[in-house]
Amino acid sequence: MTIREKGYAHWDGQLKERRFPWAPITWLGIRLAFKKKAFRGLFFGSLLYAFGSLVLIFISERIEDFQYMFKGNKQILEVNPAYFKTYLSSDFLLFMMVMLLVIGGAGLISDDLKHNSLQLYFARPLKKMGYLIGKANVIAFFLLLLTLVPGLLFIVFKLLFAGNFSFLAAYPWLPLSVIGYSLFVTGFFCAYTLLLSSLSKNRRYVSILIFAVYLFSNILFGFFYENYKKPVYALLSLNANIQQVSAWFFRLKPAYAVPWYWSLLILLAFGIAASLVLNRKVRGVEVVR
Amino acid sequence: MIAEISDLQFSYGPIKALDGISLILSDGAVGLLGPNGAGKSTLLRILLGFLAPQHGRGRVLGYDIRLEQSSIRRHVGYMPEDDCLIPGMDAVTFTAHFGELSGMPRQEAMKRAHDVLFYVGLGESRYRLLETYSAGMKQRLKLAQAIVHDPRLLFLDEPTSNLDPQGRKEILELILDISSKKDIQVLISSHILTDIESVCSDVVILNKGRLAAQGKLSELRELQYRLYEIRIKGEGEGFTAKIRALGCRVEETEDKLLKVYVPADMDIREIFRTAEEEKSQVRHFVRSRTSLEDLFARVVGVD
């Protein structure tokens, strides 16, 4: 291989201070995630659920035309805050979100640790917080496309299909609930993924960990709840905790007789643990050994 | 001037990594040498703005190492020792990504990535996945990402490690080209003294957190000592002991050749007087060209 096939020329532009120094990290992460076939499949598969829910909203407005399909089951077509809560915190959607994290989020930090790329990032005018925001935004981008965007579109389409604003007049706080819950659950999953991704240099271990912690917490809850019938065991399950908090966001009664703020505290604890661990694991000082 | 530091001190707990280092790094290529634990890495960390010194002050490219770390990193290129990559990427995307992070507009970074990849000899393989690169190609890639934003100063940490002789030669040619013709200052930390010797005009030698030697390589060779190769008839143990007592450092090769490092202020005739006193016959007396290895051994005090 010959060297200097072309000479080196100075760049005549000027290096600028970016307003969002993390933006290149986010866009690169999104591009790399979309390169994976499995990720694309899962992501669009998850969107099908949103599409199905949208179709149900349409049917709810044309219930007379579809009566033969829903004999005696009209209540499932009642579009109210519970409908939104059911979509946004459904077991299916949460499971798909976890699977997206398994495939697309596990390597976010672990790959950088394994391939020593942290030192390249921090040799740039980039702070630790910028790096973490860039990585977290990759997760946030996809999760918000599955939660916030469909949630708001449901409201818009409900109004369009109804042809009036009576739905919004009945639940004026609903858009805020959708935004608040979507941001909360996305923030939780960002912290959850980045925390686990920073624990190992092996992306496969991290993938297993992301899936196993979520699944194991549900199994543990199921085991204790079935045997002892105490709702407090819901606090063991990530899924159940998210359900409890989502009920508060949508002004509904929580599924388990445990204060919703206990669940909130448990989920927030992941955020605190993530900030402590990430602060230790992601170090710019490792630039030079 | 690349950098100027004054009375720099840094400790890791009770261990003093840098102990009052003051130096001025002049333009061109500067070699940073020292045994393990000498403080090279700590000095580089401080110059890159990763560690704040506990005492002392300094400037890199005119930017304060305590207050303007971000500006330092914007104008400095860094080529680390370890293999660094982002899996699933090709070289163009990788190099452009770090150009963007340095503050280049996206399209400019992409254009520039192509240029520098051609420059370092990765033009043909710029669309290959990085995981498939050989050790030599990864080394070139690290150099490409370090120069993509056209830095004014390059920090190269062991740039020729893990390379075969041909790869090493080519990387050194590139570094020499960058430092001598492209108006980019280069600071190279390396254990391979011949690399430093072939590329750098100046050296900084650290030992136990202190500055052991600094300056132009050619001047240091002259100032620090003179090296003579002496062969004497017979055992000559008394002769060796006596010239050691005079302040010379003596190394004996396998074929009984004595390499004698004579202090700058010592009269060379002392050696002949000693030989006469010891009744040793000097058969061979040649002034040797001193290598960086000799200088390093002398100032650091190791063989």
Boltz contact constraints between the chains, C-beta under 6 A:
constraints:
  - contact:
      token1: [A, 1]
      token2: [B, 121]
      max_distance: 6.0
  - contact:
      token1: [A, 3]
      token2: [B, 121]
      max_distance: 6.0
  - contact:
      token1: [A, 3]
      token2: [B, 170]
      max_distance: 6.0
  - contact:
      token1: [A, 5]
      token2: [B, 118]
      max_distance: 6.0
  - contact:
      token1: [A, 5]
      token2: [B, 123]
      max_distance: 6.0
  - contact:
      token1: [A, 6]
      token2: [B, 118]
      max_distance: 6.0
  - contact:
      token1: [A, 6]
      token2: [B, 119]
      max_distance: 6.0
  - contact:
      token1: [A, 8]
      token2: [B, 119]
      max_distance: 6.0
  - contact:
      token1: [A, 8]
      token2: [B, 182]
      max_distance: 6.0
  - contact:
      token1: [A, 10]
      token2: [B, 150]
      max_distance: 6.0
  - contact:
      token1: [A, 11]
      token2: [B, 112]
      max_distance: 6.0
  - contact:
      token1: [A, 11]
      token2: [B, 150]
      max_distance: 6.0
  - contact:
      token1: [A, 13]
      token2: [B, 108]
      max_distance: 6.0
  - contact:
      token1: [A, 15]
      token2: [B, 74]
      max_distance: 6.0
  - contact:
      token1: [A, 15]
      token2: [B, 102]
      max_distance: 6.0
  - contact:
      token1: [A, 15]
      token2: [B, 103]
      max_distance: 6.0
  - contact:
      token1: [A, 16]
      token2: [B, 103]
      max_distance: 6.0
  - contact:
      token1: [A, 24]
      token2: [B, 97]
      max_distance: 6.0
  - contact:
      token1: [A, 24]
      token2: [B, 100]
      max_distance: 6.0
  - contact:
      token1: [A, 24]
      token2: [B, 101]
      max_distance: 6.0
  - contact:
      token1: [A, 28]
      token2: [B, 97]
      max_distance: 6.0
  - contact:
      token1: [A, 32]
      token2: [B, 88]
      max_distance: 6.0
  - contact:
      token1: [A, 111]
      token2: [B, 87]
      max_distance: 6.0
  - contact:
      token1: [A, 115]
      token2: [B, 85]
      max_distance: 6.0
  - contact:
      token1: [A, 116]
      token2: [B, 82]
      max_distance: 6.0
  - contact:
      token1: [A, 116]
      token2: [B, 84]
      max_distance: 6.0
  - contact:
      token1: [A, 117]
      token2: [B, 84]
      max_distance: 6.0
  - contact:
      token1: [A, 117]
      token2: [B, 86]
      max_distance: 6.0
  - contact:
      token1: [A, 119]
      token2: [B, 80]
      max_distance: 6.0
  - contact:
      token1: [A, 120]
      token2: [B, 84]
      max_distance: 6.0
  - contact:
      token1: [A, 123]
      token2: [B, 73]
      max_distance: 6.0
  - contact:
      token1: [A, 123]
      token2: [B, 78]
      max_distance: 6.0
  - contact:
      token1: [A, 124]
      token2: [B, 73]
      max_distance: 6.0
  - contact:
      token1: [A, 124]
      token2: [B, 101]
      max_distance: 6.0
  - contact:
      token1: [A, 124]
      token2: [B, 102]
      max_distance: 6.0
  - contact:
      token1: [A, 125]
      token2: [B, 70]
      max_distance: 6.0
  - contact:
      token1: [A, 125]
      token2: [B, 73]
      max_distance: 6.0
  - contact:
      token1: [A, 125]
      token2: [B, 74]
      max_distance: 6.0
  - contact:
      token1: [A, 126]
      token2: [B, 101]
      max_distance: 6.0
  - contact:
      token1: [A, 284]
      token2: [B, 50]
      max_distance: 6.0
  - contact:
      token1: [A, 285]
      token2: [B, 50]
      max_distance: 6.0
  - contact:
      token1: [A, 287]
      token2: [B, 50]
      max_distance: 6.0
  - contact:
      token1: [A, 288]
      token2: [B, 41]
      max_distance: 6.0
  - contact:
      token1: [A, 288]
      token2: [B, 44]
      max_distance: 6.0
  - contact:
      token1: [A, 288]
      token2: [B, 45]
      max_distance: 6.0
